[in-house]
Each structure stands twice: as structure tokens, then as C-alpha cells.
């Protein structure tokens, strides 16, 4: 028999805010690397 699930909280906890901040700072870096580093390498060498 399954236990009832707890209702989700409307507030984000500290871990959720930390994850959101990390993703927000990481994603632009990845996009810039893909555009300005990987793309020219791919066009030139592959």
C-alpha cells in the first residue's frame, strides 16, 4: 500500500534556489563556449 504524497510546497527551499542560481550562471557560459569555441573548431577541423 502506497503512502499518501505530501502536498508540494509553494516556496522554494534553499537547495532549489541554489540549483536555480547555478543553472542561471552555467547556461550562458555553455552557450558562449558552443558558439565561439566549438563552432569555429568544428568548421575548421571537422
PDB file of N, CA, C, O and CB in Angstrom:
ATOM      1  N   UNK A   1       0.850  -1.179   0.000  1.00  0.00           N
ATOM      2  CA  UNK A   1       0.000   0.000   0.000  1.00  0.00           C
ATOM      3  C   UNK A   1       0.890   1.236   0.000  1.00  0.00           C
ATOM      4  O   UNK A   1       1.804   1.348   0.818  1.00  0.00           O
ATOM      5  CB  UNK A   1      -0.964   0.002   1.223  1.00  0.00           C
ATOM      6  N   UNK A   2       0.629   2.146  -0.901  1.00  0.00           N
ATOM      7  CA  UNK A   2       1.453   3.342  -1.032  1.00  0.00           C
ATOM      8  C   UNK A   2       1.063   4.378   0.014  1.00  0.00           C
ATOM      9  O   UNK A   2      -0.101   4.511   0.390  1.00  0.00           O
ATOM     10  CB  UNK A   2       1.324   3.933  -2.442  1.00  0.00           C
ATOM     11  N   UNK A   3       2.060   5.092   0.459  1.00  0.00           N
ATOM     12  CA  UNK A   3       1.815   6.187   1.392  1.00  0.00           C
ATOM     13  C   UNK A   3       1.324   7.404   0.620  1.00  0.00           C
ATOM     14  O   UNK A   3       1.735   7.614  -0.521  1.00  0.00           O
ATOM     15  CB  UNK A   3       3.096   6.528   2.201  1.00  0.00           C
ATOM     16  N   UNK A   4       0.460   8.203   1.216  1.00  0.00           N
ATOM     17  CA  UNK A   4      -0.006   9.405   0.516  1.00  0.00           C
ATOM     18  C   UNK A   4       1.144  10.397   0.349  1.00  0.00           C
ATOM     19  O   UNK A   4       1.983  10.552   1.236  1.00  0.00           O
ATOM     20  CB  UNK A   4      -1.181  10.066   1.283  1.00  0.00           C
ATOM     21  N   UNK A   5       1.165  11.061  -0.797  1.00  0.00           N
ATOM     22  CA  UNK A   5       2.207  12.043  -1.062  1.00  0.00           C
ATOM     23  C   UNK A   5       1.905  13.337  -0.333  1.00  0.00           C
ATOM     24  O   UNK A   5       0.748  13.732  -0.193  1.00  0.00           O
ATOM     25  CB  UNK A   5       2.345  12.298  -2.564  1.00  0.00           C
ATOM     26  N   UNK A   6       2.954  13.987   0.129  1.00  0.00           N
ATOM     27  CA  UNK A   6       2.789  15.286   0.779  1.00  0.00           C
ATOM     28  C   UNK A   6       2.500  16.338  -0.288  1.00  0.00           C
ATOM     29  O   UNK A   6       2.996  16.247  -1.411  1.00  0.00           O
ATOM     30  CB  UNK A   6       4.057  15.668   1.608  1.00  0.00           C
ATOM     31  N   UNK A   7       1.715  17.310   0.062  1.00  0.00           N
ATOM     32  CA  UNK A   7       1.406  18.392  -0.867  1.00  0.00           C
ATOM     33  C   UNK A   7       2.675  19.195  -1.132  1.00  0.00           C
ATOM     34  O   UNK A   7       3.419  19.486  -0.196  1.00  0.00           O
ATOM     35  CB  UNK A   7       0.278  19.308  -0.307  1.00  0.00           C
ATOM     36  N   UNK A   8       2.937  19.558  -2.384  1.00  0.00           N
ATOM     37  CA  UNK A   8       4.146  20.325  -2.679  1.00  0.00           C
ATOM     38  C   UNK A   8       4.080  21.713  -2.061  1.00  0.00           C
ATOM     39  O   UNK A   8       3.019  22.335  -1.993  1.00  0.00           O
ATOM     40  CB  UNK A   8       4.354  20.435  -4.188  1.00  0.00           C
ATOM     41  N   UNK A   9       5.216  22.174  -1.621  1.00  0.00           N
ATOM     42  CA  UNK A   9       5.301  23.493  -1.013  1.00  0.00           C
ATOM     43  C   UNK A   9       5.340  24.554  -2.108  1.00  0.00           C
ATOM     44  O   UNK A   9       5.952  24.345  -3.156  1.00  0.00           O
ATOM     45  CB  UNK A   9       6.546  23.600  -0.100  1.00  0.00           C
ATOM     46  N   UNK A  10       4.697  25.676  -1.871  1.00  0.00           N
ATOM     47  CA  UNK A  10       4.699  26.765  -2.841  1.00  0.00           C
ATOM     48  C   UNK A  10       6.021  27.527  -2.810  1.00  0.00           C
ATOM     49  O   UNK A  10       6.375  28.197  -3.780  1.00  0.00           O
ATOM     50  CB  UNK A  10       3.533  27.718  -2.572  1.00  0.00           C
ATOM     51  N   UNK A  11       6.745  27.429  -1.710  1.00  0.00           N
ATOM     52  CA  UNK A  11       8.021  28.130  -1.569  1.00  0.00           C
ATOM     53  C   UNK A  11       9.171  27.230  -1.984  1.00  0.00           C
ATOM     54  O   UNK A  11       9.125  26.016  -1.784  1.00  0.00           O
ATOM     55  CB  UNK A  11       8.219  28.612  -0.125  1.00  0.00           C
ATOM     56  N   UNK A  12      10.189  27.821  -2.554  1.00  0.00           N
ATOM     57  CA  UNK A  12      11.397  27.074  -2.887  1.00  0.00           C
ATOM     58  C   UNK A  12      12.312  27.044  -1.672  1.00  0.00           C
ATOM     59  O   UNK A  12      12.488  28.051  -0.987  1.00  0.00           O
ATOM     60  CB  UNK A  12      12.123  27.698  -4.110  1.00  0.00           C
ATOM     61  N   UNK A  13      12.885  25.886  -1.416  1.00  0.00           N
ATOM     62  CA  UNK A  13      13.818  25.800  -0.304  1.00  0.00           C
ATOM     63  C   UNK A  13      15.204  26.252  -0.760  1.00  0.00           C
ATOM     64  O   UNK A  13      15.401  26.622  -1.918  1.00  0.00           O
ATOM     65  CB  UNK A  13      13.869  24.360   0.258  1.00  0.00           C
ATOM     66  N   UNK A  14      16.141  26.216   0.151  1.00  0.00           N
ATOM     67  CA  UNK A  14      17.487  26.707  -0.131  1.00  0.00           C
ATOM     68  C   UNK A  14      18.157  25.912  -1.250  1.00  0.00           C
ATOM     69  O   UNK A  14      18.850  26.487  -2.089  1.00  0.00           O
ATOM     70  CB  UNK A  14      18.341  26.648   1.130  1.00  0.00           C
ATOM     71  N   UNK A  15      17.957  24.610  -1.267  1.00  0.00           N
ATOM     72  CA  UNK A  15      18.558  23.778  -2.310  1.00  0.00           C
ATOM     73  C   UNK A  15      18.006  24.147  -3.688  1.00  0.00           C
ATOM     74  O   UNK A  15      18.757  24.180  -4.663  1.00  0.00           O
ATOM     75  CB  UNK A  15      18.306  22.287  -2.019  1.00  0.00           C
ATOM     76  N   UNK A  16      16.725  24.419  -3.778  1.00  0.00           N
ATOM     77  CA  UNK A  16      16.128  24.788  -5.061  1.00  0.00           C
ATOM     78  C   UNK A  16      16.663  26.127  -5.551  1.00  0.00           C
ATOM     79  O   UNK A  16      16.946  26.283  -6.739  1.00  0.00           O
ATOM     80  CB  UNK A  16      14.603  24.845  -4.944  1.00  0.00           C
ATOM     81  N   UNK A  17      16.805  27.090  -4.654  1.00  0.00           N
ATOM     82  CA  UNK A  17      17.366  28.386  -5.036  1.00  0.00           C
ATOM     83  C   UNK A  17      18.823  28.234  -5.469  1.00  0.00           C
ATOM     84  O   UNK A  17      19.258  28.876  -6.425  1.00  0.00           O
ATOM     85  CB  UNK A  17      17.259  29.388  -3.868  1.00  0.00           C
ATOM     86  N   UNK A  18      19.565  27.398  -4.778  1.00  0.00           N
ATOM     87  CA  UNK A  18      20.967  27.167  -5.137  1.00  0.00           C
ATOM     88  C   UNK A  18      21.067  26.550  -6.526  1.00  0.00           C
ATOM     89  O   UNK A  18      21.903  26.957  -7.333  1.00  0.00           O
ATOM     90  CB  UNK A  18      21.653  26.256  -4.099  1.00  0.00           C
ATOM     91  N   UNK A  19      20.217  25.571  -6.801  1.00  0.00           N
ATOM     92  CA  UNK A  19      20.225  24.935  -8.116  1.00  0.00           C
ATOM     93  C   UNK A  19      19.852  25.938  -9.202  1.00  0.00           C
ATOM     94  O   UNK A  19      20.483  25.971 -10.258  1.00  0.00           O
ATOM     95  CB  UNK A  19      19.260  23.741  -8.142  1.00  0.00           C
ATOM     96  N   UNK A  20      18.839  26.750  -8.953  1.00  0.00           N
ATOM     97  CA  UNK A  20      18.408  27.735  -9.944  1.00  0.00           C
ATOM     98  C   UNK A  20      19.518  28.744 -10.223  1.00  0.00           C
ATOM     99  O   UNK A  20      19.740  29.119 -11.375  1.00  0.00           O
ATOM    100  CB  UNK A  20      17.139  28.461  -9.465  1.00  0.00           C
ATOM    101  N   UNK A  21      20.206  29.180  -9.192  1.00  0.00           N
ATOM    102  CA  UNK A  21      21.304  30.127  -9.364  1.00  0.00           C
ATOM    103  C   UNK A  21      22.442  29.483 -10.152  1.00  0.00           C
ATOM    104  O   UNK A  21      23.007  30.110 -11.048  1.00  0.00           O
ATOM    105  CB  UNK A  21      21.813  30.622  -7.997  1.00  0.00           C
ATOM    106  N   UNK A  22      22.776  28.253  -9.828  1.00  0.00           N
ATOM    107  CA  UNK A  22      23.842  27.548 -10.532  1.00  0.00           C
ATOM    108  C   UNK A  22      23.504  27.396 -12.010  1.00  0.00           C
ATOM    109  O   UNK A  22      24.357  27.650 -12.861  1.00  0.00           O
ATOM    110  CB  UNK A  22      24.084  26.172  -9.900  1.00  0.00           C
ATOM    111  N   UNK A  23      22.291  26.992 -12.331  1.00  0.00           N
ATOM    112  CA  UNK A  23      21.889  26.836 -13.729  1.00  0.00           C
ATOM    113  C   UNK A  23      21.908  28.179 -14.455  1.00  0.00           C
ATOM    114  O   UNK A  23      22.317  28.258 -15.613  1.00  0.00           O
ATOM    115  CB  UNK A  23      20.491  26.206 -13.818  1.00  0.00           C
ATOM    116  N   UNK A  24      21.471  29.218 -13.782  1.00  0.00           N
ATOM    117  CA  UNK A  24      21.451  30.542 -14.402  1.00  0.00           C
ATOM    118  C   UNK A  24      22.830  31.068 -14.719  1.00  0.00           C
ATOM    119  O   UNK A  24      23.001  31.811 -15.685  1.00  0.00           O
ATOM    120  CB  UNK A  24      20.749  31.511 -13.512  1.00  0.00           C
ATOM    121  N   UNK A  25      23.823  30.696 -13.923  1.00  0.00           N
ATOM    122  CA  UNK A  25      25.187  31.144 -14.192  1.00  0.00           C
ATOM    123  C   UNK A  25      25.910  30.196 -15.135  1.00  0.00           C
ATOM    124  O   UNK A  25      26.844  30.618 -15.817  1.00  0.00           O
ATOM    125  CB  UNK A  25      25.966  31.275 -12.894  1.00  0.00           C
ATOM    126  N   UNK A  26      25.516  28.937 -15.199  1.00  0.00           N
ATOM    127  CA  UNK A  26      26.194  27.944 -16.025  1.00  0.00           C
ATOM    128  C   UNK A  26      25.740  27.997 -17.479  1.00  0.00           C
ATOM    129  O   UNK A  26      26.569  27.888 -18.382  1.00  0.00           O
ATOM    130  CB  UNK A  26      25.958  26.558 -15.467  1.00  0.00           C
ATOM    131  N   UNK A  27      24.465  28.159 -17.719  1.00  0.00           N
ATOM    132  CA  UNK A  27      23.928  28.068 -19.077  1.00  0.00           C
ATOM    133  C   UNK A  27      24.512  29.102 -20.048  1.00  0.00           C
ATOM    134  O   UNK A  27      24.873  28.726 -21.164  1.00  0.00           O
ATOM    135  CB  UNK A  27      22.436  28.223 -19.030  1.00  0.00           C
ATOM    136  N   UNK A  28      24.622  30.372 -19.684  1.00  0.00           N
ATOM    137  CA  UNK A  28      25.220  31.317 -20.646  1.00  0.00           C
ATOM    138  C   UNK A  28      26.661  30.953 -20.999  1.00  0.00           C
ATOM    139  O   UNK A  28      27.081  31.145 -22.140  1.00  0.00           O
ATOM    140  CB  UNK A  28      25.178  32.735 -20.081  1.00  0.00           C
ATOM    141  N   UNK A  29      27.419  30.434 -20.043  1.00  0.00           N
ATOM    142  CA  UNK A  29      28.797  30.026 -20.296  1.00  0.00           C
ATOM    143  C   UNK A  29      28.838  28.903 -21.328  1.00  0.00           C
ATOM    144  O   UNK A  29      29.648  28.939 -22.254  1.00  0.00           O
ATOM    145  CB  UNK A  29      29.478  29.580 -18.990  1.00  0.00           C
ATOM    146  N   UNK A  30      27.983  27.922 -21.174  1.00  0.00           N
ATOM    147  CA  UNK A  30      27.944  26.793 -22.108  1.00  0.00           C
ATOM    148  C   UNK A  30      27.570  27.274 -23.507  1.00  0.00           C
ATOM    149  O   UNK A  30      28.161  26.829 -24.491  1.00  0.00           O
ATOM    150  CB  UNK A  30      26.941  25.719 -21.625  1.00  0.00           C
ATOM    151  N   UNK A  31      26.613  28.163 -23.605  1.00  0.00           N
ATOM    152  CA  UNK A  31      26.197  28.682 -24.909  1.00  0.00           C
ATOM    153  C   UNK A  31      27.345  29.442 -25.570  1.00  0.00           C
ATOM    154  O   UNK A  31      27.586  29.278 -26.766  1.00  0.00           O
ATOM    155  CB  UNK A  31      24.963  29.600 -24.760  1.00  0.00           C
ATOM    156  N   UNK A  32      28.050  30.264 -24.810  1.00  0.00           N
ATOM    157  CA  UNK A  32      29.173  31.012 -25.376  1.00  0.00           C
ATOM    158  C   UNK A  32      30.288  30.090 -25.849  1.00  0.00           C
ATOM    159  O   UNK A  32      30.876  30.323 -26.905  1.00  0.00           O
ATOM    160  CB  UNK A  32      29.719  31.994 -24.352  1.00  0.00           C
ATOM    161  N   UNK A  33      30.584  29.050 -25.085  1.00  0.00           N
ATOM    162  CA  UNK A  33      31.606  28.084 -25.499  1.00  0.00           C
ATOM    163  C   UNK A  33      31.181  27.396 -26.795  1.00  0.00           C
ATOM    164  O   UNK A  33      31.996  27.231 -27.703  1.00  0.00           O
ATOM    165  CB  UNK A  33      31.853  27.033 -24.384  1.00  0.00           C
ATOM    166  N   UNK A  34      29.932  27.001 -26.886  1.00  0.00           N
ATOM    167  CA  UNK A  34      29.455  26.328 -28.098  1.00  0.00           C
ATOM    168  C   UNK A  34      29.552  27.244 -29.321  1.00  0.00           C
ATOM    169  O   UNK A  34      29.911  26.786 -30.406  1.00  0.00           O
ATOM    170  CB  UNK A  34      28.005  25.858 -27.907  1.00  0.00           C
ATOM    171  N   UNK A  35      29.237  28.523 -29.159  1.00  0.00           N
ATOM    172  CA  UNK A  35      29.223  29.443 -30.295  1.00  0.00           C
ATOM    173  C   UNK A  35      30.631  29.869 -30.696  1.00  0.00           C
ATOM    174  O   UNK A  35      30.987  29.807 -31.873  1.00  0.00           O
ATOM    175  CB  UNK A  35      28.387  30.670 -29.966  1.00  0.00           C
ATOM    176  N   UNK A  36      31.435  30.301 -29.725  1.00  0.00           N
ATOM    177  CA  UNK A  36      32.704  30.938 -30.051  1.00  0.00           C
ATOM    178  C   UNK A  36      33.915  30.018 -29.998  1.00  0.00           C
ATOM    179  O   UNK A  36      34.981  30.401 -30.480  1.00  0.00           O
ATOM    180  CB  UNK A  36      32.926  32.066 -29.137  1.00  0.00           C
ATOM    181  N   UNK A  37      33.797  28.833 -29.438  1.00  0.00           N
ATOM    182  CA  UNK A  37      34.931  27.912 -29.383  1.00  0.00           C
ATOM    183  C   UNK A  37      34.658  26.671 -30.226  1.00  0.00           C
ATOM    184  O   UNK A  37      35.429  26.351 -31.131  1.00  0.00           O
ATOM    185  CB  UNK A  37      35.231  27.510 -27.928  1.00  0.00           C
ATOM    186  N   UNK A  38      33.578  25.981 -29.937  1.00  0.00           N
ATOM    187  CA  UNK A  38      33.323  24.719 -30.626  1.00  0.00           C
ATOM    188  C   UNK A  38      32.958  24.912 -32.096  1.00  0.00           C
ATOM    189  O   UNK A  38      33.447  24.176 -32.952  1.00  0.00           O
ATOM    190  CB  UNK A  38      32.218  23.969 -29.926  1.00  0.00           C
ATOM    191  N   UNK A  39      32.113  25.882 -32.396  1.00  0.00           N
ATOM    192  CA  UNK A  39      31.675  26.071 -33.784  1.00  0.00           C
ATOM    193  C   UNK A  39      32.842  26.377 -34.727  1.00  0.00           C
ATOM    194  O   UNK A  39      32.940  25.736 -35.774  1.00  0.00           O
ATOM    195  CB  UNK A  39      30.651  27.198 -33.856  1.00  0.00           C
ATOM    196  N   UNK A  40      33.733  27.326 -34.408  1.00  0.00           N
ATOM    197  CA  UNK A  40      34.873  27.553 -35.309  1.00  0.00           C
ATOM    198  C   UNK A  40      35.789  26.328 -35.426  1.00  0.00           C
ATOM    199  O   UNK A  40      36.303  26.039 -36.507  1.00  0.00           O
ATOM    200  CB  UNK A  40      35.685  28.747 -34.822  1.00  0.00           C
ATOM    201  N   UNK A  41      35.989  25.617 -34.326  1.00  0.00           N
ATOM    202  CA  UNK A  41      36.793  24.394 -34.375  1.00  0.00           C
ATOM    203  C   UNK A  41      36.146  23.374 -35.310  1.00  0.00           C
ATOM    204  O   UNK A  41      36.823  22.760 -36.135  1.00  0.00           O
ATOM    205  CB  UNK A  41      36.961  23.794 -32.959  1.00  0.00           C
ATOM    206  N   UNK A  42      34.858  23.203 -35.177  1.00  0.00           N
ATOM    207  CA  UNK A  42      34.140  22.229 -35.994  1.00  0.00           C
ATOM    208  C   UNK A  42      34.224  22.594 -37.476  1.00  0.00           C
ATOM    209  O   UNK A  42      34.451  21.725 -38.318  1.00  0.00           O
ATOM    210  CB  UNK A  42      32.672  22.139 -35.553  1.00  0.00           C
ATOM    211  N   UNK A  43      34.043  23.865 -37.792  1.00  0.00           N
ATOM    212  CA  UNK A  43      34.089  24.309 -39.186  1.00  0.00           C
ATOM    213  C   UNK A  43      35.503  24.155 -39.748  1.00  0.00           C
ATOM    214  O   UNK A  43      35.672  23.745 -40.896  1.00  0.00           O
ATOM    215  CB  UNK A  43      33.621  25.778 -39.303  1.00  0.00           C
ATOM    216  N   UNK A  44      36.506  24.479 -38.955  1.00  0.00           N
ATOM    217  CA  UNK A  44      37.880  24.455 -39.432  1.00  0.00           C
ATOM    218  C   UNK A  44      38.448  23.043 -39.532  1.00  0.00           C
ATOM    219  O   UNK A  44      39.105  22.719 -40.522  1.00  0.00           O
ATOM    220  CB  UNK A  44      38.745  25.284 -38.525  1.00  0.00           C
ATOM    221  N   UNK A  45      38.210  22.190 -38.523  1.00  0.00           N
ATOM    222  CA  UNK A  45      38.911  20.909 -38.423  1.00  0.00           C
ATOM    223  C   UNK A  45      38.073  19.674 -38.732  1.00  0.00           C
ATOM    224  O   UNK A  45      38.631  18.605 -38.981  1.00  0.00           O
ATOM    225  CB  UNK A  45      39.458  20.772 -37.069  1.00  0.00           C
ATOM    226  N   UNK A  46      36.786  19.793 -38.722  1.00  0.00           N
ATOM    227  CA  UNK A  46      35.975  18.579 -38.903  1.00  0.00           C
ATOM    228  C   UNK A  46      35.321  18.541 -40.240  1.00  0.00           C
ATOM    229  O   UNK A  46      34.605  17.588 -40.550  1.00  0.00           O
ATOM    230  CB  UNK A  46      34.926  18.474 -37.839  1.00  0.00           C
TER     231      UNK A  46
END
